[in-house]
Amino acid sequence: MTVINDSAVVAELTELYLKYEKALCTNDIETLDNLFWDAPEVVRFGVTEKPVRER
């Protein structure tokens, strides 16, 4: 059975969200880099950028 709003998961995600939000607001690039999975499959883009698929 799937558990919705598991308190441990909610706490972990809330902590990560707050860490991410603080890094965004303070331009903490090192923390932002550490929060993203380091793999070629990961795509990051800003709100003003247009995602382009490589062919």
C-alpha distance matrix in Angstrom:
0.0 3.8 6.4 9.5 12.9 12.2 15.8 16.5 15.6 17.5 20.4 20.7 20.8 23.2 25.4 25.6 26.3 29.1 30.5 30.5 32.1 34.7 35.6 36.0 38.3 40.3 40.6 39.2 39.1 38.3 35.1 34.1 34.8 32.7 29.6 29.6 28.5 31.9 31.7 33.7 30.6 30.3 32.4 33.5 35.8 37.2 37.2 40.7 40.1 39.4 37.0 38.8 37.3 39.4 40.7
3.8 0.0 3.8 6.4 9.8 9.5 13.3 14.1 12.6 14.3 17.5 17.7 17.3 19.8 22.2 22.2 22.7 25.6 27.1 26.9 28.4 31.2 32.0 32.3 34.6 36.7 37.0 35.7 35.6 35.0 31.8 30.6 31.5 29.6 26.3 26.3 25.5 29.0 29.0 30.9 27.9 27.3 29.2 30.1 32.3 33.5 33.5 37.0 36.6 36.0 33.7 35.7 34.4 36.6 38.1
6.4 3.8 0.0 3.8 6.6 6.0 9.7 11.0 10.0 11.3 14.4 15.1 15.1 17.1 19.5 20.1 20.6 23.1 24.8 25.1 26.4 28.9 30.1 30.6 32.6 34.7 35.3 34.0 34.3 33.6 30.2 29.3 30.5 28.5 25.2 25.7 25.4 29.0 29.4 31.7 28.8 27.7 29.5 30.0 32.1 33.0 33.0 36.6 36.5 36.3 34.2 36.5 35.5 37.8 39.6
9.5 6.4 3.8 0.0 3.8 5.6 9.0 11.0 9.4 9.5 13.0 14.2 13.4 15.0 17.9 18.5 18.3 20.9 23.0 23.1 23.9 26.7 28.1 28.3 30.0 32.4 33.1 32.2 32.6 32.4 28.9 27.8 29.3 27.6 24.1 24.7 24.8 28.6 29.2 31.2 28.3 26.8 28.2 28.3 30.1 30.7 30.3 34.0 34.1 34.1 32.2 34.8 34.2 36.7 38.7
12.9 9.8 6.6 3.8 0.0 3.8 6.0 8.5 7.2 6.2 9.6 11.4 10.7 11.7 14.7 15.7 15.5 17.7 20.0 20.4 21.1 23.6 25.3 25.7 27.2 29.5 30.5 29.5 30.3 30.1 26.4 25.6 27.5 25.7 22.2 23.3 23.9 27.7 28.8 31.0 28.3 26.5 27.7 27.4 29.0 29.3 29.0 32.8 33.2 33.5 31.9 34.8 34.5 37.0 39.3
12.2 9.5 6.0 5.6 3.8 0.0 3.8 5.6 5.4 6.1 8.6 10.1 10.7 12.1 14.3 15.5 16.2 18.2 20.0 20.9 22.1 24.2 25.7 26.7 28.3 30.2 31.1 29.7 30.5 29.7 26.1 25.7 27.3 25.1 21.9 23.2 23.5 27.1 28.4 31.0 28.5 26.8 28.5 28.3 30.4 30.9 31.0 34.8 35.0 35.4 33.6 36.3 35.8 38.1 40.3
15.8 13.3 9.7 9.0 6.0 3.8 0.0 3.8 5.5 5.0 6.0 8.6 9.9 10.3 12.2 14.2 15.1 16.3 18.3 19.8 20.7 22.4 24.2 25.5 26.7 28.4 29.8 28.2 29.4 28.6 24.9 24.9 26.8 24.4 21.4 23.3 24.0 27.6 29.3 32.1 30.0 27.9 29.5 28.9 30.9 31.1 31.2 35.0 35.5 36.3 34.7 37.6 37.4 39.6 42.2
16.5 14.1 11.0 11.0 8.5 5.6 3.8 0.0 3.8 5.5 5.2 6.2 8.7 9.9 10.7 12.4 14.2 15.5 16.7 18.4 20.0 21.4 22.8 24.4 25.9 27.3 28.4 26.4 27.4 26.2 22.6 22.9 24.4 21.7 19.0 20.9 21.4 24.9 26.7 29.7 27.9 25.9 27.8 27.4 29.7 30.2 30.8 34.6 34.7 35.6 33.9 36.6 36.3 38.2 40.7
15.6 12.6 10.0 9.4 7.2 5.4 5.5 3.8 0.0 3.8 5.4 5.1 6.1 8.4 9.9 10.6 12.0 14.2 15.4 16.3 18.0 19.9 21.1 22.3 24.2 25.8 26.5 24.8 25.4 24.5 20.9 20.7 22.1 19.8 16.7 18.2 18.6 22.3 23.8 26.7 24.6 22.6 24.4 24.1 26.4 27.0 27.6 31.3 31.4 32.1 30.2 32.9 32.6 34.6 37.1
17.5 14.3 11.3 9.5 6.2 6.1 5.0 5.5 3.8 0.0 3.8 5.5 5.3 6.0 8.5 9.9 10.3 12.1 14.1 15.1 16.1 18.1 19.8 20.7 22.2 24.1 25.2 23.9 25.0 24.5 20.8 20.4 22.5 20.5 17.2 18.9 20.1 23.8 25.5 28.1 26.0 23.6 24.9 24.1 25.9 26.0 26.2 30.0 30.5 31.4 30.0 33.0 33.0 35.3 38.0
20.4 17.5 14.4 13.0 9.6 8.6 6.0 5.2 5.4 3.8 0.0 3.8 5.6 5.1 6.2 8.7 9.9 10.7 12.3 14.2 15.3 16.6 18.4 20.0 21.2 22.6 24.0 22.4 23.8 23.0 19.2 19.5 21.7 19.3 16.4 18.8 20.2 23.7 25.9 28.8 27.1 24.6 26.0 24.9 26.8 26.7 27.2 31.0 31.5 32.8 31.5 34.5 34.7 36.8 39.7
20.7 17.7 15.1 14.2 11.4 10.1 8.6 6.2 5.1 5.5 3.8 0.0 3.8 5.5 5.2 6.3 8.6 10.1 10.7 12.3 14.3 15.6 16.7 18.4 20.2 21.3 22.2 20.3 21.2 20.1 16.4 16.7 18.5 15.9 13.1 15.5 16.6 20.0 22.3 25.3 23.8 21.4 23.0 22.1 24.4 24.7 25.7 29.3 29.5 30.8 29.2 32.1 32.1 33.9 36.8
20.8 17.3 15.1 13.4 10.7 10.7 9.9 8.7 6.1 5.3 5.6 3.8 0.0 3.8 5.4 5.0 6.0 8.5 9.7 10.3 12.0 14.1 15.1 16.2 18.1 19.8 20.5 19.1 19.8 19.4 15.7 15.2 17.2 15.3 12.0 13.9 15.4 19.0 21.0 23.7 21.9 19.2 20.4 19.4 21.4 21.6 22.3 26.0 26.3 27.5 26.0 29.0 29.2 31.3 34.2
23.2 19.8 17.1 15.0 11.7 12.1 10.3 9.9 8.4 6.0 5.1 5.5 3.8 0.0 3.8 5.5 5.0 6.2 8.6 9.8 10.4 12.2 14.1 15.2 16.4 18.2 19.6 18.4 19.9 19.7 16.0 15.7 18.4 16.8 13.6 16.0 18.1 21.5 23.9 26.4 24.8 21.8 22.6 20.9 22.5 22.1 22.4 26.1 26.9 28.4 27.5 30.7 31.3 33.5 36.6
25.4 22.2 19.5 17.9 14.7 14.3 12.2 10.7 9.9 8.5 6.2 5.2 5.4 3.8 0.0 3.8 5.5 5.3 6.2 8.6 10.0 10.7 12.4 14.3 15.5 16.6 18.0 16.3 17.9 17.2 13.4 14.0 16.6 14.5 11.9 14.9 17.1 20.2 23.0 25.9 24.7 21.7 22.7 21.0 22.7 22.4 23.3 26.9 27.5 29.3 28.3 31.4 32.0 33.9 37.1
25.6 22.2 20.1 18.5 15.7 15.5 14.2 12.4 10.6 9.9 8.7 6.3 5.0 5.5 3.8 0.0 3.8 5.5 5.0 6.1 8.5 9.9 10.5 12.2 14.3 15.4 16.0 14.2 15.2 14.6 10.9 10.8 13.2 11.3 8.3 11.1 13.5 16.6 19.3 22.1 21.0 17.9 19.0 17.3 19.3 19.3 20.5 24.0 24.3 26.1 24.8 27.9 28.4 30.2 33.4
26.3 22.7 20.6 18.3 15.5 16.2 15.1 14.2 12.0 10.3 9.9 8.6 6.0 5.0 5.5 3.8 0.0 3.8 5.4 5.0 6.0 8.5 9.8 10.4 12.2 14.2 15.0 14.1 15.3 15.7 12.1 11.2 14.2 13.3 10.0 12.3 15.0 18.2 20.7 23.0 21.6 18.3 18.6 16.5 17.8 17.3 17.9 21.5 22.3 24.1 23.3 26.6 27.5 29.7 32.9
29.1 25.6 23.1 20.9 17.7 18.2 16.3 15.5 14.2 12.1 10.7 10.1 8.5 6.2 5.3 5.5 3.8 0.0 3.8 5.4 5.1 6.1 8.5 9.8 10.5 12.1 13.9 13.0 15.1 15.4 11.8 11.8 15.2 14.3 11.6 14.6 17.6 20.5 23.3 25.7 24.7 21.2 21.4 18.9 19.9 18.8 19.4 22.9 24.0 26.2 25.8 29.2 30.4 32.5 35.9
30.5 27.1 24.8 23.0 20.0 20.0 18.3 16.7 15.4 14.1 12.3 10.7 9.7 8.6 6.2 5.0 5.4 3.8 0.0 3.8 5.6 5.3 6.2 8.7 10.1 10.7 11.9 10.1 12.0 11.9 8.2 8.9 12.1 10.9 8.9 12.2 15.3 17.8 21.0 23.5 23.0 19.6 20.0 17.5 18.9 18.2 19.5 22.7 23.5 25.9 25.2 28.4 29.5 31.2 34.7
30.5 26.9 25.1 23.1 20.4 20.9 19.8 18.4 16.3 15.1 14.2 12.3 10.3 9.8 8.6 6.1 5.0 5.4 3.8 0.0 3.8 5.5 5.1 6.2 8.7 10.0 10.2 9.2 10.3 11.0 7.7 6.6 10.1 9.9 7.4 9.9 13.4 15.9 18.7 20.9 20.3 16.6 16.6 13.9 15.1 14.5 15.8 19.1 19.7 22.0 21.5 24.7 25.9 27.7 31.2
32.1 28.4 26.4 23.9 21.1 22.1 20.7 20.0 18.0 16.1 15.3 14.3 12.0 10.4 10.0 8.5 6.0 5.1 5.6 3.8 0.0 3.8 5.4 5.1 6.2 8.6 9.8 10.0 11.9 13.4 10.4 9.3 13.1 13.5 11.1 13.3 16.9 19.3 22.0 23.8 23.0 19.3 18.7 15.6 15.9 14.4 15.0 18.2 19.6 22.1 22.1 25.6 27.3 29.4 33.0
34.7 31.2 28.9 26.7 23.6 24.2 22.4 21.4 19.9 18.1 16.6 15.6 14.1 12.2 10.7 9.9 8.5 6.1 5.3 5.5 3.8 0.0 3.8 5.4 5.1 6.1 8.3 8.0 10.9 12.1 9.4 9.6 13.3 13.5 12.0 14.8 18.4 20.4 23.5 25.5 25.2 21.5 21.0 17.9 18.2 16.6 17.5 20.4 21.8 24.7 24.8 28.2 29.9 31.7 35.4
35.6 32.0 30.1 28.1 25.3 25.7 24.2 22.8 21.1 19.8 18.4 16.7 15.1 14.1 12.4 10.5 9.8 8.5 6.2 5.1 5.4 3.8 0.0 3.8 5.5 5.2 5.6 4.6 7.1 8.5 6.2 6.2 9.8 10.5 9.7 12.3 15.9 17.5 20.6 22.5 22.6 18.9 18.4 15.2 15.8 14.6 16.2 18.8 19.8 22.7 22.7 25.8 27.5 29.0 32.7
36.0 32.3 30.6 28.3 25.7 26.7 25.5 24.4 22.3 20.7 20.0 18.4 16.2 15.2 14.3 12.2 10.4 9.8 8.7 6.2 5.1 5.4 3.8 0.0 3.8 5.6 5.2 6.5 8.0 10.7 9.0 7.4 10.9 12.6 11.3 12.9 16.7 18.2 20.9 22.2 22.1 18.3 17.1 13.6 13.4 11.5 12.7 15.3 16.6 19.6 20.0 23.3 25.4 27.2 30.9
38.3 34.6 32.6 30.0 27.2 28.3 26.7 25.9 24.2 22.2 21.2 20.2 18.1 16.4 15.5 14.3 12.2 10.5 10.1 8.7 6.2 5.1 5.5 3.8 0.0 3.8 5.7 7.9 10.4 13.1 11.6 10.8 14.3 15.8 14.6 16.6 20.4 21.9 24.7 26.0 25.9 22.1 20.7 17.1 16.5 14.0 14.6 16.9 18.8 22.1 22.9 26.3 28.6 30.5 34.2
40.3 36.7 34.7 32.4 29.5 30.2 28.4 27.3 25.8 24.1 22.6 21.3 19.8 18.2 16.6 15.4 14.2 12.1 10.7 10.0 8.6 6.1 5.2 5.6 3.8 0.0 3.8 5.4 8.7 11.0 10.2 10.4 13.6 14.9 14.7 16.9 20.6 21.7 24.7 26.2 26.6 22.9 21.8 18.3 18.0 15.9 17.1 19.0 20.6 24.0 24.7 27.9 30.1 31.6 35.3
40.6 37.0 35.3 33.1 30.5 31.1 29.8 28.4 26.5 25.2 24.0 22.2 20.5 19.6 18.0 16.0 15.0 13.9 11.9 10.2 9.8 8.3 5.6 5.2 5.7 3.8 0.0 3.8 5.7 8.9 9.0 8.4 11.1 13.2 13.4 15.0 18.6 19.2 22.0 23.2 23.9 20.3 19.0 15.5 15.1 13.3 15.2 16.7 17.9 21.3 21.9 24.8 27.1 28.3 32.1
39.2 35.7 34.0 32.2 29.5 29.7 28.2 26.4 24.8 23.9 22.4 20.3 19.1 18.4 16.3 14.2 14.1 13.0 10.1 9.2 10.0 8.0 4.6 6.5 7.9 5.4 3.8 0.0 3.8 5.6 5.6 6.4 8.8 10.2 11.0 13.1 16.6 17.1 20.3 22.0 22.9 19.4 18.8 15.7 16.3 15.2 17.5 19.4 20.0 23.1 23.2 25.9 27.7 28.7 32.4
39.1 35.6 34.3 32.6 30.3 30.5 29.4 27.4 25.4 25.0 23.8 21.2 19.8 19.9 17.9 15.2 15.3 15.1 12.0 10.3 11.9 10.9 7.1 8.0 10.4 8.7 5.7 3.8 0.0 3.8 5.5 5.0 6.0 8.5 9.9 11.1 14.2 14.1 17.2 18.7 19.9 16.6 16.0 13.0 13.9 13.5 16.5 18.0 18.0 21.0 20.7 23.1 24.7 25.5 29.1
38.3 35.0 33.6 32.4 30.1 29.7 28.6 26.2 24.5 24.5 23.0 20.1 19.4 19.7 17.2 14.6 15.7 15.4 11.9 11.0 13.4 12.1 8.5 10.7 13.1 11.0 8.9 5.6 3.8 0.0 3.8 5.5 5.2 6.2 8.8 10.4 13.1 12.8 16.3 18.3 19.8 16.8 17.0 14.7 16.3 16.6 19.6 21.4 21.0 23.7 23.0 25.2 26.3 26.7 30.2
35.1 31.8 30.2 28.9 26.4 26.1 24.9 22.6 20.9 20.8 19.2 16.4 15.7 16.0 13.4 10.9 12.1 11.8 8.2 7.7 10.4 9.4 6.2 9.0 11.6 10.2 9.0 5.6 5.5 3.8 0.0 3.8 5.4 5.0 6.2 9.0 12.0 12.8 16.4 18.8 19.7 16.4 16.9 14.5 16.3 16.4 19.1 21.4 21.3 23.9 23.0 25.6 26.6 27.4 31.0
34.1 30.6 29.3 27.8 25.6 25.7 24.9 22.9 20.7 20.4 19.5 16.7 15.2 15.7 14.0 10.8 11.2 11.8 8.9 6.6 9.3 9.6 6.2 7.4 10.8 10.4 8.4 6.4 5.0 5.5 3.8 0.0 3.8 5.4 5.2 6.8 10.3 11.4 14.5 16.5 17.0 13.5 13.5 10.8 12.6 12.8 15.5 18.0 17.7 20.2 19.3 21.9 23.1 24.1 27.7
34.8 31.5 30.5 29.3 27.5 27.3 26.8 24.4 22.1 22.5 21.7 18.5 17.2 18.4 16.6 13.2 14.2 15.2 12.1 10.1 13.1 13.3 9.8 10.9 14.3 13.6 11.1 8.8 6.0 5.2 5.4 3.8 0.0 3.8 5.5 5.6 8.3 8.3 11.6 13.6 14.8 11.6 12.2 10.3 12.7 13.8 17.1 19.1 18.1 20.3 18.9 21.0 21.8 22.3 25.8
32.7 29.6 28.5 27.6 25.7 25.1 24.4 21.7 19.8 20.5 19.3 15.9 15.3 16.8 14.5 11.3 13.3 14.3 10.9 9.9 13.5 13.5 10.5 12.6 15.8 14.9 13.2 10.2 8.5 6.2 5.0 5.4 3.8 0.0 3.8 5.6 7.6 8.2 11.9 14.8 15.7 12.9 14.3 13.0 15.8 17.0 20.0 22.4 21.4 23.4 21.8 23.9 24.2 24.7 28.0
29.6 26.3 25.2 24.1 22.2 21.9 21.4 19.0 16.7 17.2 16.4 13.1 12.0 13.6 11.9 8.3 10.0 11.6 8.9 7.4 11.1 12.0 9.7 11.3 14.6 14.7 13.4 11.0 9.9 8.8 6.2 5.2 5.5 3.8 0.0 3.8 6.7 9.0 12.2 15.0 14.9 11.8 13.1 11.7 14.5 15.5 18.1 21.0 20.2 22.0 20.3 22.8 23.2 24.2 27.5
29.6 26.3 25.7 24.7 23.3 23.2 23.3 20.9 18.2 18.9 18.8 15.5 13.9 16.0 14.9 11.1 12.3 14.6 12.2 9.9 13.3 14.8 12.3 12.9 16.6 16.9 15.0 13.1 11.1 10.4 9.0 6.8 5.6 5.6 3.8 0.0 3.8 6.1 8.8 11.3 11.2 8.0 9.5 8.8 12.1 14.0 16.8 19.4 18.1 19.4 17.4 19.5 19.6 20.5 23.7
28.5 25.5 25.4 24.8 23.9 23.5 24.0 21.4 18.6 20.1 20.2 16.6 15.4 18.1 17.1 13.5 15.0 17.6 15.3 13.4 16.9 18.4 15.9 16.7 20.4 20.6 18.6 16.6 14.2 13.1 12.0 10.3 8.3 7.6 6.7 3.8 0.0 3.8 5.9 9.1 8.9 6.8 9.7 10.4 14.1 16.6 19.4 21.9 20.1 20.9 18.2 19.8 19.2 19.7 22.5
31.9 29.0 29.0 28.6 27.7 27.1 27.6 24.9 22.3 23.8 23.7 20.0 19.0 21.5 20.2 16.6 18.2 20.5 17.8 15.9 19.3 20.4 17.5 18.2 21.9 21.7 19.2 17.1 14.1 12.8 12.8 11.4 8.3 8.2 9.0 6.1 3.8 0.0 3.8 7.1 8.5 7.1 10.0 10.9 14.6 17.4 20.6 22.6 20.4 21.2 18.5 19.5 18.8 18.6 21.4
31.7 29.0 29.4 29.2 28.8 28.4 29.3 26.7 23.8 25.5 25.9 22.3 21.0 23.9 23.0 19.3 20.7 23.3 21.0 18.7 22.0 23.5 20.6 20.9 24.7 24.7 22.0 20.3 17.2 16.3 16.4 14.5 11.6 11.9 12.2 8.8 5.9 3.8 0.0 3.8 5.4 5.7 8.9 11.2 14.8 18.1 21.2 22.9 20.3 20.4 17.3 17.7 16.4 15.9 18.3
33.7 30.9 31.7 31.2 31.0 31.0 32.1 29.7 26.7 28.1 28.8 25.3 23.7 26.4 25.9 22.1 23.0 25.7 23.5 20.9 23.8 25.5 22.5 22.2 26.0 26.2 23.2 22.0 18.7 18.3 18.8 16.5 13.6 14.8 15.0 11.3 9.1 7.1 3.8 0.0 3.8 5.5 7.7 10.6 13.8 17.4 20.5 21.7 18.6 18.3 15.0 14.8 13.2 12.2 14.6
30.6 27.9 28.8 28.3 28.3 28.5 30.0 27.9 24.6 26.0 27.1 23.8 21.9 24.8 24.7 21.0 21.6 24.7 23.0 20.3 23.0 25.2 22.6 22.1 25.9 26.6 23.9 22.9 19.9 19.8 19.7 17.0 14.8 15.7 14.9 11.2 8.9 8.5 5.4 3.8 0.0 3.8 6.5 10.0 13.1 16.8 19.4 20.9 18.0 17.2 13.7 13.7 11.8 11.8 14.0
30.3 27.3 27.7 26.8 26.5 26.8 27.9 25.9 22.6 23.6 24.6 21.4 19.2 21.8 21.7 17.9 18.3 21.2 19.6 16.6 19.3 21.5 18.9 18.3 22.1 22.9 20.3 19.4 16.6 16.8 16.4 13.5 11.6 12.9 11.8 8.0 6.8 7.1 5.7 5.5 3.8 0.0 3.8 6.6 10.1 13.6 16.3 18.2 15.6 15.4 12.3 13.3 12.4 13.1 16.0
32.4 29.2 29.5 28.2 27.7 28.5 29.5 27.8 24.4 24.9 26.0 23.0 20.4 22.6 22.7 19.0 18.6 21.4 20.0 16.6 18.7 21.0 18.4 17.1 20.7 21.8 19.0 18.8 16.0 17.0 16.9 13.5 12.2 14.3 13.1 9.5 9.7 10.0 8.9 7.7 6.5 3.8 0.0 3.8 6.7 10.3 13.0 14.6 11.8 11.7 8.7 10.1 10.1 11.3 14.7
33.5 30.1 30.0 28.3 27.4 28.3 28.9 27.4 24.1 24.1 24.9 22.1 19.4 20.9 21.0 17.3 16.5 18.9 17.5 13.9 15.6 17.9 15.2 13.6 17.1 18.3 15.5 15.7 13.0 14.7 14.5 10.8 10.3 13.0 11.7 8.8 10.4 10.9 11.2 10.6 10.0 6.6 3.8 0.0 3.8 7.0 10.1 11.9 9.8 10.7 8.8 11.3 12.3 13.9 17.5
35.8 32.3 32.1 30.1 29.0 30.4 30.9 29.7 26.4 25.9 26.8 24.4 21.4 22.5 22.7 19.3 17.8 19.9 18.9 15.1 15.9 18.2 15.8 13.4 16.5 18.0 15.1 16.3 13.9 16.3 16.3 12.6 12.7 15.8 14.5 12.1 14.1 14.6 14.8 13.8 13.1 10.1 6.7 3.8 0.0 3.8 6.8 8.1 6.1 7.7 6.9 10.0 12.2 14.2 17.9
37.2 33.5 33.0 30.7 29.3 30.9 31.1 30.2 27.0 26.0 26.7 24.7 21.6 22.1 22.4 19.3 17.3 18.8 18.2 14.5 14.4 16.6 14.6 11.5 14.0 15.9 13.3 15.2 13.5 16.6 16.4 12.8 13.8 17.0 15.5 14.0 16.6 17.4 18.1 17.4 16.8 13.6 10.3 7.0 3.8 0.0 3.8 5.5 5.3 8.2 9.1 12.5 15.2 17.4 21.1
37.2 33.5 33.0 30.3 29.0 31.0 31.2 30.8 27.6 26.2 27.2 25.7 22.3 22.4 23.3 20.5 17.9 19.4 19.5 15.8 15.0 17.5 16.2 12.7 14.6 17.1 15.2 17.5 16.5 19.6 19.1 15.5 17.1 20.0 18.1 16.8 19.4 20.6 21.2 20.5 19.4 16.3 13.0 10.1 6.8 3.8 0.0 3.8 5.7 8.1 9.9 13.5 16.4 19.2 22.6
40.7 37.0 36.6 34.0 32.8 34.8 35.0 34.6 31.3 30.0 31.0 29.3 26.0 26.1 26.9 24.0 21.5 22.9 22.7 19.1 18.2 20.4 18.8 15.3 16.9 19.0 16.7 19.4 18.0 21.4 21.4 18.0 19.1 22.4 21.0 19.4 21.9 22.6 22.9 21.7 20.9 18.2 14.6 11.9 8.1 5.5 3.8 0.0 3.8 6.7 9.7 12.7 16.2 18.7 22.0
40.1 36.6 36.5 34.1 33.2 35.0 35.5 34.7 31.4 30.5 31.5 29.5 26.3 26.9 27.5 24.3 22.3 24.0 23.5 19.7 19.6 21.8 19.8 16.6 18.8 20.6 17.9 20.0 18.0 21.0 21.3 17.7 18.1 21.4 20.2 18.1 20.1 20.4 20.3 18.6 18.0 15.6 11.8 9.8 6.1 5.3 5.7 3.8 0.0 3.8 6.4 9.2 12.6 14.9 18.3
39.4 36.0 36.3 34.1 33.5 35.4 36.3 35.6 32.1 31.4 32.8 30.8 27.5 28.4 29.3 26.1 24.1 26.2 25.9 22.0 22.1 24.7 22.7 19.6 22.1 24.0 21.3 23.1 21.0 23.7 23.9 20.2 20.3 23.4 22.0 19.4 20.9 21.2 20.4 18.3 17.2 15.4 11.7 10.7 7.7 8.2 8.1 6.7 3.8 0.0 3.8 6.3 9.8 12.5 15.6
37.0 33.7 34.2 32.2 31.9 33.6 34.7 33.9 30.2 30.0 31.5 29.2 26.0 27.5 28.3 24.8 23.3 25.8 25.2 21.5 22.1 24.8 22.7 20.0 22.9 24.7 21.9 23.2 20.7 23.0 23.0 19.3 18.9 21.8 20.3 17.4 18.2 18.5 17.3 15.0 13.7 12.3 8.7 8.8 6.9 9.1 9.9 9.7 6.4 3.8 0.0 3.8 6.6 9.6 12.8
38.8 35.7 36.5 34.8 34.8 36.3 37.6 36.6 32.9 33.0 34.5 32.1 29.0 30.7 31.4 27.9 26.6 29.2 28.4 24.7 25.6 28.2 25.8 23.3 26.3 27.9 24.8 25.9 23.1 25.2 25.6 21.9 21.0 23.9 22.8 19.5 19.8 19.5 17.7 14.8 13.7 13.3 10.1 11.3 10.0 12.5 13.5 12.7 9.2 6.3 3.8 0.0 3.8 6.4 9.4
37.3 34.4 35.5 34.2 34.5 35.8 37.4 36.3 32.6 33.0 34.7 32.1 29.2 31.3 32.0 28.4 27.5 30.4 29.5 25.9 27.3 29.9 27.5 25.4 28.6 30.1 27.1 27.7 24.7 26.3 26.6 23.1 21.8 24.2 23.2 19.6 19.2 18.8 16.4 13.2 11.8 12.4 10.1 12.3 12.2 15.2 16.4 16.2 12.6 9.8 6.6 3.8 0.0 3.8 6.4
39.4 36.6 37.8 36.7 37.0 38.1 39.6 38.2 34.6 35.3 36.8 33.9 31.3 33.5 33.9 30.2 29.7 32.5 31.2 27.7 29.4 31.7 29.0 27.2 30.5 31.6 28.3 28.7 25.5 26.7 27.4 24.1 22.3 24.7 24.2 20.5 19.7 18.6 15.9 12.2 11.8 13.1 11.3 13.9 14.2 17.4 19.2 18.7 14.9 12.5 9.6 6.4 3.8 0.0 3.8
40.7 38.1 39.6 38.7 39.3 40.3 42.2 40.7 37.1 38.0 39.7 36.8 34.2 36.6 37.1 33.4 32.9 35.9 34.7 31.2 33.0 35.4 32.7 30.9 34.2 35.3 32.1 32.4 29.1 30.2 31.0 27.7 25.8 28.0 27.5 23.7 22.5 21.4 18.3 14.6 14.0 16.0 14.7 17.5 17.9 21.1 22.6 22.0 18.3 15.6 12.8 9.4 6.4 3.8 0.0
